[in-house]
C-alpha cells in the first residue's frame, strides 16, 4: 500500500517532460508524467503516441504487472486480446488483467493514450501466437 513516507507530491505540466523514443517500442514516443519517481517505482504513468506507421505491431506478449490500464486520449488502436479483436477509441478505458496475452497491431496516426502500470519495473514477455492477426490499415 502506498503511504506518505514513500511517496511524494508530483505535478508535471505540459512541456515539462519531453516526448522520447526510448521506450518499450521504437515506433511510439513516450512522455513521463513523474509518477514513477513520486511513488518510488510502485506506479508508472506515461503518455504514449504513434510515431511511425504500424508495420508489424507489438507482437504477441504479456506483461508481468499487478495493474495495467490504457485510456485512449486521441485516435484509435486495434488490439488482439487472446483471440478477440478489440477496437479501442478515444475515450475508452481498457483494464489489461495481469498476464493477458495481447498484440497491438494497428493504430491511427494521431493515436495517443495514457498508460498506468504497477509496478513501474514491470516485465514484458514475448509469447507464442494464439491466432492470426489482421493486417494493419495503411497510413495515407
N, CA, C and O atoms as a GROMACS GRO file, in nm:
protein
  560
    1UNK      N    1   0.083  -0.117   0.000
    1UNK     CA    2   0.000   0.000   0.000
    1UNK      C    3   0.088   0.125   0.000
    1UNK      O    4   0.191   0.129   0.068
    2UNK      N    5   0.048   0.224  -0.075
    2UNK     CA    6   0.123   0.349  -0.079
    2UNK      C    7   0.099   0.428   0.049
    2UNK      O    8  -0.013   0.431   0.101
    3UNK      N    9   0.202   0.492   0.098
    3UNK     CA   10   0.185   0.577   0.216
    3UNK      C   11   0.269   0.703   0.199
    3UNK      O   12   0.354   0.710   0.111
    4UNK      N   13   0.246   0.800   0.283
    4UNK     CA   14   0.311   0.929   0.273
    4UNK      C   15   0.460   0.926   0.299
    4UNK      O   16   0.530   1.022   0.266
    5UNK      N   17   0.513   0.818   0.357
    5UNK     CA   18   0.657   0.814   0.385
    5UNK      C   19   0.737   0.769   0.263
    5UNK      O   20   0.857   0.791   0.258
    6UNK      N   21   0.673   0.706   0.165
    6UNK     CA   22   0.747   0.659   0.049
    6UNK      C   23   0.701   0.726  -0.080
    6UNK      O   24   0.755   0.697  -0.186
    7UNK      N   25   0.604   0.812  -0.073
    7UNK     CA   26   0.557   0.881  -0.193
    7UNK      C   27   0.567   1.031  -0.170
    7UNK      O   28   0.581   1.079  -0.057
    8UNK      N   29   0.559   1.104  -0.280
    8UNK     CA   30   0.564   1.249  -0.267
    8UNK      C   31   0.467   1.312  -0.366
    8UNK      O   32   0.422   1.248  -0.461
    9UNK      N   33   0.437   1.436  -0.342
    9UNK     CA   34   0.352   1.512  -0.432
    9UNK      C   35   0.424   1.531  -0.564
    9UNK      O   36   0.546   1.550  -0.566
   10UNK      N   37   0.350   1.527  -0.673
   10UNK     CA   38   0.408   1.547  -0.805
   10UNK      C   39   0.311   1.626  -0.891
   10UNK      O   40   0.190   1.601  -0.888
   11UNK      N   41   0.362   1.720  -0.966
   11UNK     CA   42   0.281   1.798  -1.060
   11UNK      C   43   0.367   1.825  -1.182
   11UNK      O   44   0.460   1.905  -1.177
   12UNK      N   45   0.336   1.758  -1.292
   12UNK     CA   46   0.410   1.775  -1.416
   12UNK      C   47   0.320   1.850  -1.513
   12UNK      O   48   0.211   1.804  -1.546
   13UNK      N   49   0.366   1.964  -1.558
   13UNK     CA   50   0.291   2.046  -1.652
   13UNK      C   51   0.327   2.009  -1.796
   13UNK      O   52   0.435   1.957  -1.823
   14UNK      N   53   0.236   2.036  -1.886
   14UNK     CA   54   0.258   2.016  -2.030
   14UNK      C   55   0.390   2.083  -2.068
   14UNK      O   56   0.414   2.200  -2.034
   15UNK      N   57   0.475   2.010  -2.137
   15UNK     CA   58   0.602   2.064  -2.183
   15UNK      C   59   0.718   2.048  -2.086
   15UNK      O   60   0.833   2.069  -2.124
   16UNK      N   61   0.691   2.010  -1.960
   16UNK     CA   62   0.800   1.993  -1.863
   16UNK      C   63   0.880   1.867  -1.888
   16UNK      O   64   1.000   1.863  -1.861
   17UNK      N   65   0.816   1.765  -1.940
   17UNK     CA   66   0.887   1.642  -1.974
   17UNK      C   67   0.874   1.622  -2.125
   17UNK      O   68   0.765   1.638  -2.180
   18UNK      N   69   0.982   1.588  -2.192
   18UNK     CA   70   0.980   1.576  -2.338
   18UNK      C   71   0.925   1.442  -2.385
   18UNK      O   72   0.923   1.344  -2.310
   19UNK      N   73   0.881   1.440  -2.509
   19UNK     CA   74   0.850   1.314  -2.575
   19UNK      C   75   0.983   1.247  -2.609
   19UNK      O   76   1.073   1.312  -2.663
   20UNK      N   77   0.995   1.118  -2.579
   20UNK     CA   78   1.120   1.045  -2.604
   20UNK      C   79   1.090   0.916  -2.681
   20UNK      O   80   0.982   0.858  -2.672
   21UNK      N   81   1.190   0.874  -2.756
   21UNK     CA   82   1.178   0.749  -2.830
   21UNK      C   83   1.233   0.630  -2.753
   21UNK      O   84   1.223   0.517  -2.800
   22UNK      N   85   1.290   0.654  -2.635
   22UNK     CA   86   1.348   0.544  -2.557
   22UNK      C   87   1.241   0.480  -2.470
   22UNK      O   88   1.228   0.512  -2.352
   23UNK      N   89   1.166   0.390  -2.530
   23UNK     CA   90   1.062   0.319  -2.455
   23UNK      C   91   1.056   0.175  -2.501
   23UNK      O   92   1.146   0.126  -2.569
   24UNK      N   93   0.951   0.109  -2.462
   24UNK     CA   94   0.935  -0.032  -2.495
   24UNK      C   95   0.931  -0.056  -2.646
   24UNK      O   96   0.985  -0.156  -2.694
   25UNK      N   97   0.869   0.034  -2.721
   25UNK     CA   98   0.853   0.017  -2.866
   25UNK      C   99   0.914   0.136  -2.940
   25UNK      O  100   0.888   0.251  -2.904
   26UNK      N  101   0.994   0.111  -3.042
   26UNK     CA  102   1.060   0.220  -3.113
   26UNK      C  103   0.967   0.296  -3.207
   26UNK      O  104   1.004   0.404  -3.254
   27UNK      N  105   0.848   0.244  -3.236
   27UNK     CA  106   0.755   0.313  -3.323
   27UNK      C  107   0.655   0.400  -3.246
   27UNK      O  108   0.563   0.457  -3.304
   28UNK      N  109   0.675   0.411  -3.114
   28UNK     CA  110   0.597   0.501  -3.030
   28UNK      C  111   0.689   0.604  -2.966
   28UNK      O  112   0.810   0.584  -2.957
   29UNK      N  113   0.631   0.715  -2.922
   29UNK     CA  114   0.700   0.813  -2.839
   29UNK      C  115   0.636   0.810  -2.702
   29UNK      O  116   0.517   0.782  -2.689
   30UNK      N  117   0.715   0.837  -2.599
   30UNK     CA  118   0.670   0.827  -2.460
   30UNK      C  119   0.699   0.958  -2.387
   30UNK      O  120   0.802   1.022  -2.408
   31UNK      N  121   0.604   0.997  -2.300
   31UNK     CA  122   0.623   1.117  -2.218
   31UNK      C  123   0.598   1.080  -2.072
   31UNK      O  124   0.486   1.045  -2.035
   32UNK      N  125   0.700   1.090  -1.991
   32UNK     CA  126   0.693   1.057  -1.849
   32UNK      C  127   0.607   1.160  -1.776
   32UNK      O  128   0.618   1.280  -1.804
   33UNK      N  129   0.524   1.115  -1.685
   33UNK     CA  130   0.437   1.206  -1.609
   33UNK      C  131   0.481   1.221  -1.464
   33UNK      O  132   0.408   1.278  -1.383
   34UNK      N  133   0.599   1.171  -1.429
   34UNK     CA  134   0.656   1.192  -1.296
   34UNK      C  135   0.604   1.102  -1.187
   34UNK      O  136   0.645   1.116  -1.071
   35UNK      N  137   0.517   1.009  -1.219
   35UNK     CA  138   0.454   0.924  -1.117
   35UNK      C  139   0.547   0.814  -1.068
   35UNK      O  140   0.543   0.778  -0.950
   36UNK      N  141   0.631   0.762  -1.155
   36UNK     CA  142   0.725   0.658  -1.113
   36UNK      C  143   0.815   0.710  -1.001
   36UNK      O  144   0.834   0.643  -0.899
   37UNK      N  145   0.870   0.828  -1.019
   37UNK     CA  146   0.956   0.886  -0.916
   37UNK      C  147   0.876   0.921  -0.791
   37UNK      O  148   0.922   0.900  -0.679
   38UNK      N  149   0.756   0.975  -0.810
   38UNK     CA  150   0.674   1.017  -0.696
   38UNK      C  151   0.628   0.899  -0.610
   38UNK      O  152   0.603   0.915  -0.490
   39UNK      N  153   0.615   0.780  -0.671
   39UNK     CA  154   0.566   0.663  -0.597
   39UNK      C  155   0.678   0.564  -0.566
   39UNK      O  156   0.652   0.449  -0.529
   40UNK      N  157   0.802   0.608  -0.579
   40UNK     CA  158   0.918   0.522  -0.553
   40UNK      C  159   0.911   0.392  -0.634
   40UNK      O  160   0.944   0.285  -0.584
   41UNK      N  161   0.867   0.404  -0.760
   41UNK     CA  162   0.866   0.290  -0.850
   41UNK      C  163   0.745   0.199  -0.841
   41UNK      O  164   0.740   0.096  -0.909
   42UNK      N  165   0.649   0.235  -0.761
   42UNK     CA  166   0.531   0.149  -0.748
   42UNK      C  167   0.435   0.161  -0.866
   42UNK      O  168   0.364   0.066  -0.898
   43UNK      N  169   0.432   0.280  -0.930
   43UNK     CA  170   0.339   0.304  -1.040
   43UNK      C  171   0.410   0.382  -1.149
   43UNK      O  172   0.489   0.472  -1.121
   44UNK      N  173   0.382   0.346  -1.274
   44UNK     CA  174   0.430   0.419  -1.390
   44UNK      C  175   0.308   0.481  -1.458
   44UNK      O  176   0.209   0.413  -1.482
   45UNK      N  177   0.316   0.609  -1.489
   45UNK     CA  178   0.212   0.675  -1.570
   45UNK      C  179   0.285   0.748  -1.681
   45UNK      O  180   0.375   0.829  -1.656
   46UNK      N  181   0.245   0.719  -1.804
   46UNK     CA  182   0.310   0.783  -1.917
   46UNK      C  183   0.211   0.801  -2.031
   46UNK      O  184   0.114   0.725  -2.044
   47UNK      N  185   0.236   0.902  -2.112
   47UNK     CA  186   0.162   0.919  -2.236
   47UNK      C  187   0.238   0.847  -2.345
   47UNK      O  188   0.362   0.849  -2.348
   48UNK      N  189   0.165   0.783  -2.434
   48UNK     CA  190   0.224   0.708  -2.544
   48UNK      C  191   0.154   0.755  -2.671
   48UNK      O  192   0.031   0.764  -2.675
   49UNK      N  193   0.232   0.785  -2.776
   49UNK     CA  194   0.169   0.825  -2.902
   49UNK      C  195   0.239   0.763  -3.021
   49UNK      O  196   0.357   0.726  -3.015
   50UNK      N  197   0.162   0.754  -3.130
   50UNK     CA  198   0.215   0.698  -3.254
   50UNK      C  199   0.329   0.785  -3.304
   50UNK      O  200   0.322   0.908  -3.300
   51UNK      N  201   0.434   0.719  -3.352
   51UNK     CA  202   0.550   0.790  -3.407
   51UNK      C  203   0.575   0.745  -3.552
   51UNK      O  204   0.620   0.824  -3.635
   52UNK      N  205   0.546   0.620  -3.579
   52UNK     CA  206   0.563   0.563  -3.713
   52UNK      C  207   0.443   0.474  -3.743
   52UNK      O  208   0.376   0.427  -3.651
   53UNK      N  209   0.417   0.452  -3.870
   53UNK     CA  210   0.308   0.364  -3.911
   53UNK      C  211   0.334   0.221  -3.862
   53UNK      O  212   0.448   0.176  -3.857
   54UNK      N  213   0.226   0.150  -3.826
   54UNK     CA  214   0.244   0.012  -3.781
   54UNK      C  215   0.285  -0.078  -3.897
   54UNK      O  216   0.217  -0.083  -4.000
   55UNK      N  217   0.394  -0.148  -3.880
   55UNK     CA  218   0.436  -0.244  -3.981
   55UNK      C  219   0.409  -0.384  -3.932
   55UNK      O  220   0.347  -0.465  -4.001
   56UNK      N  221   0.456  -0.413  -3.812
   56UNK     CA  222   0.432  -0.545  -3.755
   56UNK      C  223   0.365  -0.537  -3.619
   56UNK      O  224   0.326  -0.639  -3.562
   57UNK      N  225   0.351  -0.418  -3.565
   57UNK     CA  226   0.288  -0.402  -3.434
   57UNK      C  227   0.380  -0.450  -3.322
   57UNK      O  228   0.501  -0.464  -3.339
   58UNK      N  229   0.319  -0.475  -3.209
   58UNK     CA  230   0.397  -0.509  -3.088
   58UNK      C  231   0.439  -0.654  -3.082
   58UNK      O  232   0.530  -0.689  -3.006
   59UNK      N  233   0.376  -0.739  -3.160
   59UNK     CA  234   0.398  -0.883  -3.144
   59UNK      C  235   0.319  -0.933  -3.024
   59UNK      O  236   0.276  -0.854  -2.939
   60UNK      N  237   0.300  -1.062  -3.018
   60UNK     CA  238   0.227  -1.122  -2.906
   60UNK      C  239   0.312  -1.115  -2.780
   60UNK      O  240   0.431  -1.149  -2.782
   61UNK      N  241   0.252  -1.070  -2.672
   61UNK     CA  242   0.325  -1.058  -2.546
   61UNK      C  243   0.228  -1.051  -2.429
   61UNK      O  244   0.107  -1.041  -2.446
   62UNK      N  245   0.285  -1.055  -2.311
   62UNK     CA  246   0.209  -1.032  -2.188
   62UNK      C  247   0.298  -0.950  -2.096
   62UNK      O  248   0.420  -0.949  -2.111
   63UNK      N  249   0.236  -0.883  -2.001
   63UNK     CA  250   0.312  -0.805  -1.905
   63UNK      C  251   0.304  -0.870  -1.768
   63UNK      O  252   0.198  -0.919  -1.728
   64UNK      N  253   0.413  -0.872  -1.698
   64UNK     CA  254   0.414  -0.916  -1.559
   64UNK      C  255   0.396  -0.791  -1.474
   64UNK      O  256   0.493  -0.726  -1.435
   65UNK      N  257   0.270  -0.758  -1.448
   65UNK     CA  258   0.232  -0.638  -1.373
   65UNK      C  259   0.110  -0.671  -1.288
   65UNK      O  260   0.032  -0.760  -1.321
   66UNK      N  261   0.095  -0.599  -1.180
   66UNK     CA  262  -0.021  -0.618  -1.093
   66UNK      C  263  -0.142  -0.541  -1.143
   66UNK      O  264  -0.256  -0.580  -1.117
   67UNK      N  265  -0.117  -0.432  -1.215
   67UNK     CA  266  -0.224  -0.344  -1.260
   67UNK      C  267  -0.178  -0.276  -1.388
   67UNK      O  268  -0.064  -0.233  -1.399
   68UNK      N  269  -0.270  -0.268  -1.488
   68UNK     CA  270  -0.235  -0.205  -1.615
   68UNK      C  271  -0.362  -0.155  -1.682
   68UNK      O  272  -0.450  -0.233  -1.715
   69UNK      N  273  -0.370  -0.022  -1.701
   69UNK     CA  274  -0.482   0.032  -1.777
   69UNK      C  275  -0.429   0.119  -1.890
   69UNK      O  276  -0.321   0.178  -1.881
   70UNK      N  277  -0.508   0.127  -1.995
   70UNK     CA  278  -0.484   0.213  -2.109
   70UNK      C  279  -0.609   0.298  -2.128
   70UNK      O  280  -0.720   0.244  -2.139
   71UNK      N  281  -0.592   0.430  -2.131
   71UNK     CA  282  -0.702   0.522  -2.158
   71UNK      C  283  -0.669   0.592  -2.289
   71UNK      O  284  -0.573   0.669  -2.295
   72UNK      N  285  -0.748   0.567  -2.392
   72UNK     CA  286  -0.723   0.625  -2.524
   72UNK      C  287  -0.767   0.771  -2.523
   72UNK      O  288  -0.883   0.802  -2.497
   73UNK      N  289  -0.673   0.860  -2.550
   73UNK     CA  290  -0.700   1.004  -2.548
   73UNK      C  291  -0.733   1.058  -2.686
   73UNK      O  292  -0.819   1.145  -2.700
   74UNK      N  293  -0.665   1.007  -2.788
   74UNK     CA  294  -0.686   1.052  -2.927
   74UNK      C  295  -0.677   0.932  -3.019
   74UNK      O  296  -0.606   0.836  -2.990
   75UNK      N  297  -0.751   0.938  -3.128
   75UNK     CA  298  -0.740   0.835  -3.230
   75UNK      C  299  -0.794   0.701  -3.186
   75UNK      O  300  -0.888   0.694  -3.107
   76UNK      N  301  -0.734   0.594  -3.237
   76UNK     CA  302  -0.779   0.458  -3.208
   76UNK      C  303  -0.663   0.361  -3.222
   76UNK      O  304  -0.560   0.392  -3.282
   77UNK      N  305  -0.682   0.243  -3.166
   77UNK     CA  306  -0.588   0.132  -3.181
   77UNK      C  307  -0.666   0.003  -3.186
   77UNK      O  308  -0.771  -0.010  -3.122
   78UNK      N  309  -0.616  -0.092  -3.262
   78UNK     CA  310  -0.676  -0.226  -3.268
   78UNK      C  311  -0.582  -0.324  -3.199
   78UNK      O  312  -0.464  -0.333  -3.231
   79UNK      N  313  -0.638  -0.396  -3.104
   79UNK     CA  314  -0.565  -0.495  -3.026
   79UNK      C  315  -0.626  -0.633  -3.051
   79UNK      O  316  -0.742  -0.646  -3.088
   80UNK      N  317  -0.545  -0.733  -3.030
   80UNK     CA  318  -0.594  -0.869  -3.010
   80UNK      C  319  -0.572  -0.897  -2.862
   80UNK      O  320  -0.460  -0.884  -2.813
   81UNK      N  321  -0.676  -0.935  -2.792
   81UNK     CA  322  -0.666  -0.983  -2.654
   81UNK      C  323  -0.702  -1.131  -2.661
   81UNK      O  324  -0.820  -1.166  -2.673
   82UNK      N  325  -0.601  -1.217  -2.654
   82UNK     CA  326  -0.625  -1.358  -2.683
   82UNK      C  327  -0.670  -1.368  -2.828
   82UNK      O  328  -0.602  -1.318  -2.918
   83UNK      N  329  -0.782  -1.429  -2.852
   83UNK     CA  330  -0.834  -1.444  -2.989
   83UNK      C  331  -0.941  -1.340  -3.021
   83UNK      O  332  -1.007  -1.351  -3.124
   84UNK      N  333  -0.960  -1.241  -2.936
   84UNK     CA  334  -1.064  -1.139  -2.952
   84UNK      C  335  -1.007  -1.008  -3.005
   84UNK      O  336  -0.925  -0.946  -2.938
   85UNK      N  337  -1.050  -0.965  -3.125
   85UNK     CA  338  -1.010  -0.835  -3.176
   85UNK      C  339  -1.088  -0.727  -3.103
   85UNK      O  340  -1.209  -0.739  -3.084
   86UNK      N  341  -1.018  -0.620  -3.061
   86UNK     CA  342  -1.080  -0.514  -2.983
   86UNK      C  343  -1.036  -0.379  -3.039
   86UNK      O  344  -0.917  -0.350  -3.047
   87UNK      N  345  -1.134  -0.296  -3.078
   87UNK     CA  346  -1.108  -0.160  -3.122
   87UNK      C  347  -1.118  -0.069  -3.000
   87UNK      O  348  -1.222  -0.065  -2.934
   88UNK      N  349  -1.012   0.004  -2.970
   88UNK     CA  350  -1.007   0.096  -2.857
   88UNK      C  351  -1.001   0.237  -2.916
   88UNK      O  352  -0.906   0.271  -2.986
   89UNK      N  353  -1.104   0.318  -2.888
   89UNK     CA  354  -1.116   0.451  -2.945
   89UNK      C  355  -1.104   0.558  -2.837
   89UNK      O  356  -1.115   0.529  -2.718
   90UNK      N  357  -1.082   0.683  -2.881
   90UNK     CA  358  -1.070   0.796  -2.789
   90UNK      C  359  -1.185   0.793  -2.689
   90UNK      O  360  -1.302   0.781  -2.726
   91UNK      N  361  -1.151   0.804  -2.561
   91UNK     CA  362  -1.249   0.799  -2.452
   91UNK      C  363  -1.262   0.663  -2.388
   91UNK      O  364  -1.318   0.652  -2.279
   92UNK      N  365  -1.212   0.558  -2.453
   92UNK     CA  366  -1.221   0.422  -2.399
   92UNK      C  367  -1.113   0.398  -2.294
   92UNK      O  368  -1.004   0.455  -2.299
   93UNK      N  369  -1.146   0.311  -2.198
   93UNK     CA  370  -1.051   0.267  -2.095
   93UNK      C  371  -1.046   0.115  -2.097
   93UNK      O  372  -1.150   0.050  -2.094
   94UNK      N  373  -0.926   0.060  -2.103
   94UNK     CA  374  -0.907  -0.085  -2.104
   94UNK      C  375  -0.826  -0.124  -1.980
   94UNK      O  376  -0.719  -0.069  -1.956
   95UNK      N  377  -0.879  -0.218  -1.904
   95UNK     CA  378  -0.802  -0.278  -1.794
   95UNK      C  379  -0.745  -0.408  -1.849
   95UNK      O  380  -0.818  -0.502  -1.878
   96UNK      N  381  -0.613  -0.413  -1.862
   96UNK     CA  382  -0.547  -0.534  -1.908
   96UNK      C  383  -0.516  -0.618  -1.786
   96UNK      O  384  -0.419  -0.591  -1.714
   97UNK      N  385  -0.598  -0.719  -1.762
   97UNK     CA  386  -0.578  -0.800  -1.642
   97UNK      C  387  -0.438  -0.861  -1.642
   97UNK      O  388  -0.381  -0.884  -1.749
   98UNK      N  389  -0.383  -0.886  -1.525
   98UNK     CA  390  -0.248  -0.939  -1.517
   98UNK      C  391  -0.230  -1.064  -1.604
   98UNK      O  392  -0.309  -1.159  -1.597
   99UNK      N  393  -0.126  -1.061  -1.686
   99UNK     CA  394  -0.090  -1.177  -1.767
   99UNK      C  395  -0.166  -1.195  -1.896
   99UNK      O  396  -0.140  -1.291  -1.968
  100UNK      N  397  -0.262  -1.106  -1.929
  100UNK     CA  398  -0.340  -1.126  -2.051
  100UNK      C  399  -0.248  -1.118  -2.173
  100UNK      O  400  -0.167  -1.026  -2.185
  101UNK      N  401  -0.261  -1.214  -2.263
  101UNK     CA  402  -0.182  -1.219  -2.385
  101UNK      C  403  -0.247  -1.124  -2.486
  101UNK      O  404  -0.368  -1.132  -2.510
  102UNK      N  405  -0.167  -1.035  -2.543
  102UNK     CA  406  -0.224  -0.937  -2.635
  102UNK      C  407  -0.123  -0.892  -2.740
  102UNK      O  408  -0.004  -0.923  -2.735
  103UNK      N  409  -0.177  -0.816  -2.838
  103UNK     CA  410  -0.100  -0.771  -2.953
  103UNK      C  411  -0.165  -0.644  -3.002
  103UNK      O  412  -0.281  -0.646  -3.043
  104UNK      N  413  -0.094  -0.532  -2.999
  104UNK     CA  414  -0.142  -0.408  -3.060
  104UNK      C  415  -0.090  -0.410  -3.203
  104UNK      O  416   0.030  -0.400  -3.225
  105UNK      N  417  -0.182  -0.422  -3.301
  105UNK     CA  418  -0.138  -0.443  -3.438
  105UNK      C  419  -0.173  -0.331  -3.534
  105UNK      O  420  -0.125  -0.331  -3.648
  106UNK      N  421  -0.254  -0.235  -3.492
  106UNK     CA  422  -0.294  -0.128  -3.582
  106UNK      C  423  -0.334  -0.006  -3.500
  106UNK      O  424  -0.387  -0.019  -3.390
  107UNK      N  425  -0.307   0.113  -3.552
  107UNK     CA  426  -0.342   0.237  -3.482
  107UNK      C  427  -0.344   0.352  -3.581
  107UNK      O  428  -0.281   0.346  -3.687
  108UNK      N  429  -0.416   0.456  -3.544
  108UNK     CA  430  -0.427   0.575  -3.628
  108UNK      C  431  -0.303   0.663  -3.611
  108UNK      O  432  -0.236   0.655  -3.508
  109UNK      N  433  -0.272   0.748  -3.710
  109UNK     CA  434  -0.155   0.835  -3.699
  109UNK      C  435  -0.161   0.930  -3.579
  109UNK      O  436  -0.056   0.974  -3.530
  110UNK      N  437  -0.281   0.963  -3.532
  110UNK     CA  438  -0.296   1.056  -3.419
  110UNK      C  439  -0.317   0.984  -3.285
  110UNK      O  440  -0.351   1.048  -3.186
  111UNK      N  441  -0.297   0.852  -3.282
  111UNK     CA  442  -0.320   0.776  -3.159
  111UNK      C  443  -0.235   0.829  -3.044
  111UNK      O  444  -0.115   0.852  -3.059
  112UNK      N  445  -0.300   0.848  -2.931
  112UNK     CA  446  -0.230   0.885  -2.808
  112UNK      C  447  -0.308   0.828  -2.691
  112UNK      O  448  -0.430   0.841  -2.685
  113UNK      N  449  -0.238   0.762  -2.598
  113UNK     CA  450  -0.305   0.707  -2.482
  113UNK      C  451  -0.225   0.728  -2.355
  113UNK      O  452  -0.104   0.748  -2.358
  114UNK      N  453  -0.298   0.724  -2.245
  114UNK     CA  454  -0.238   0.728  -2.111
  114UNK      C  455  -0.227   0.584  -2.064
  114UNK      O  456  -0.324   0.509  -2.068
  115UNK      N  457  -0.107   0.547  -2.020
  115UNK     CA  458  -0.083   0.412  -1.970
  115UNK      C  459  -0.042   0.423  -1.824
  115UNK      O  460   0.047   0.500  -1.788
  116UNK      N  461  -0.109   0.345  -1.740
  116UNK     CA  462  -0.078   0.342  -1.596
  116UNK      C  463  -0.054   0.196  -1.559
  116UNK      O  464  -0.139   0.110  -1.580
  117UNK      N  465   0.066   0.170  -1.504
  117UNK     CA  466   0.108   0.033  -1.476
  117UNK      C  467   0.173   0.027  -1.338
  117UNK      O  468   0.246   0.117  -1.299
  118UNK      N  469   0.145  -0.080  -1.267
  118UNK     CA  470   0.212  -0.103  -1.140
  118UNK      C  471   0.256  -0.248  -1.131
  118UNK      O  472   0.179  -0.338  -1.163
  119UNK      N  473   0.379  -0.271  -1.089
  119UNK     CA  474   0.483  -0.174  -1.056
  119UNK      C  475   0.545  -0.115  -1.182
  119UNK      O  476   0.522  -0.164  -1.292
  120UNK      N  477   0.623  -0.010  -1.164
  120UNK     CA  478   0.682   0.060  -1.278
  120UNK      C  479   0.787  -0.024  -1.351
  120UNK      O  480   0.810  -0.003  -1.470
  121UNK      N  481   0.849  -0.118  -1.282
  121UNK     CA  482   0.950  -0.202  -1.346
  121UNK      C  483   0.892  -0.334  -1.396
  121UNK      O  484   0.958  -0.438  -1.394
  122UNK      N  485   0.766  -0.328  -1.443
  122UNK     CA  486   0.701  -0.448  -1.496
  122UNK      C  487   0.783  -0.505  -1.611
  122UNK      O  488   0.856  -0.432  -1.679
  123UNK      N  489   0.770  -0.634  -1.632
  123UNK     CA  490   0.838  -0.701  -1.742
  123UNK      C  491   0.741  -0.730  -1.855
  123UNK      O  492   0.622  -0.749  -1.833
  124UNK      N  493   0.794  -0.732  -1.977
  124UNK     CA  494   0.718  -0.772  -2.095
  124UNK      C  495   0.779  -0.901  -2.146
  124UNK      O  496   0.900  -0.910  -2.166
  125UNK      N  497   0.694  -1.001  -2.167
  125UNK     CA  498   0.738  -1.134  -2.207
  125UNK      C  499   0.675  -1.169  -2.341
  125UNK      O  500   0.552  -1.171  -2.353
  126UNK      N  501   0.756  -1.197  -2.442
  126UNK     CA  502   0.705  -1.241  -2.572
  126UNK      C  503   0.646  -1.380  -2.556
  126UNK      O  504   0.698  -1.464  -2.483
  127UNK      N  505   0.534  -1.405  -2.627
  127UNK     CA  506   0.466  -1.534  -2.619
  127UNK      C  507   0.433  -1.584  -2.760
  127UNK      O  508   0.435  -1.508  -2.856
  128UNK      N  509   0.402  -1.714  -2.769
  128UNK     CA  510   0.360  -1.772  -2.896
  128UNK      C  511   0.223  -1.719  -2.934
  128UNK      O  512   0.140  -1.689  -2.848
  129UNK      N  513   0.200  -1.708  -3.064
  129UNK     CA  514   0.073  -1.656  -3.117
  129UNK      C  515  -0.040  -1.755  -3.095
  129UNK      O  516  -0.031  -1.870  -3.138
  130UNK      N  517  -0.149  -1.711  -3.028
  130UNK     CA  518  -0.264  -1.800  -3.013
  130UNK      C  519  -0.352  -1.802  -3.138
  130UNK      O  520  -0.436  -1.892  -3.153
  131UNK      N  521  -0.333  -1.703  -3.230
  131UNK     CA  522  -0.414  -1.697  -3.351
  131UNK      C  523  -0.350  -1.599  -3.449
  131UNK      O  524  -0.253  -1.531  -3.415
  132UNK      N  525  -0.403  -1.593  -3.569
  132UNK     CA  526  -0.355  -1.498  -3.670
  132UNK      C  527  -0.401  -1.357  -3.633
  132UNK      O  528  -0.499  -1.338  -3.561
  133UNK      N  529  -0.328  -1.259  -3.685
  133UNK     CA  530  -0.358  -1.118  -3.660
  133UNK      C  531  -0.392  -1.049  -3.791
  133UNK      O  532  -0.321  -1.069  -3.889
  134UNK      N  533  -0.499  -0.968  -3.796
  134UNK     CA  534  -0.532  -0.896  -3.921
  134UNK      C  535  -0.419  -0.801  -3.961
  134UNK      O  536  -0.336  -0.762  -3.878
  135UNK      N  537  -0.416  -0.763  -4.087
  135UNK     CA  538  -0.318  -0.666  -4.135
  135UNK      C  539  -0.355  -0.526  -4.087
  135UNK      O  540  -0.473  -0.494  -4.073
  136UNK      N  541  -0.254  -0.442  -4.061
  136UNK     CA  542  -0.284  -0.304  -4.025
  136UNK      C  543  -0.336  -0.224  -4.143
  136UNK      O  544  -0.316  -0.261  -4.258
  137UNK      N  545  -0.405  -0.114  -4.113
  137UNK     CA  546  -0.457  -0.024  -4.216
  137UNK      C  547  -0.343   0.066  -4.263
  137UNK      O  548  -0.276   0.128  -4.180
  138UNK      N  549  -0.318   0.074  -4.394
  138UNK     CA  550  -0.209   0.160  -4.441
  138UNK      C  551  -0.236   0.308  -4.409
  138UNK      O  552  -0.349   0.356  -4.424
  139UNK      N  553  -0.132   0.380  -4.366
  139UNK     CA  554  -0.144   0.524  -4.345
  139UNK      C  555  -0.137   0.592  -4.480
  139UNK      O  556  -0.060   0.551  -4.567
  140UNK      N  557  -0.216   0.695  -4.498
  140UNK     CA  558  -0.211   0.769  -4.624
  140UNK      C  559  -0.158   0.908  -4.603
  140UNK      O  560  -0.147   0.985  -4.699
   0.00000   0.00000   0.00000
